[in-house]
């Protein structure tokens, strides 16, 4: 085959270090836009970014030219440095070391977009930890609770 054709939708989730509630207006929208720019520059077009005070969801199409781990390394390192410049209260802003990344069926993309858009409403009822455990269960990811949250 002479041409490489790829269309991988990926739903990425990660939290602030120790799930600190540090993502608030007006920086939340700016942060999502900044992160989207990083993804887009790495040829992983963003479809939707959103989150809550302690975590972020990114729905993008993973580039055929970059490994998922490299994309996350770039997004997390540059966005945490950027956040630290926004306010003195964000001087100790860090992302957790790990992340979750889940493939998305093209038929489910609109549902994931709506899910990400409704994070504030959703987290009035459910913690990030409970939400993340449900993702792990849904995608049948084996994990050790002792190491998920550090």
Beta strands, then each sheet from edge to edge (+ up, - down):
strand 1: 8-15
strand 2: 46-52
strand 3: 55-62
strand 4: 100-103
sheet 1: 2+ 3- 1+ 4-
end
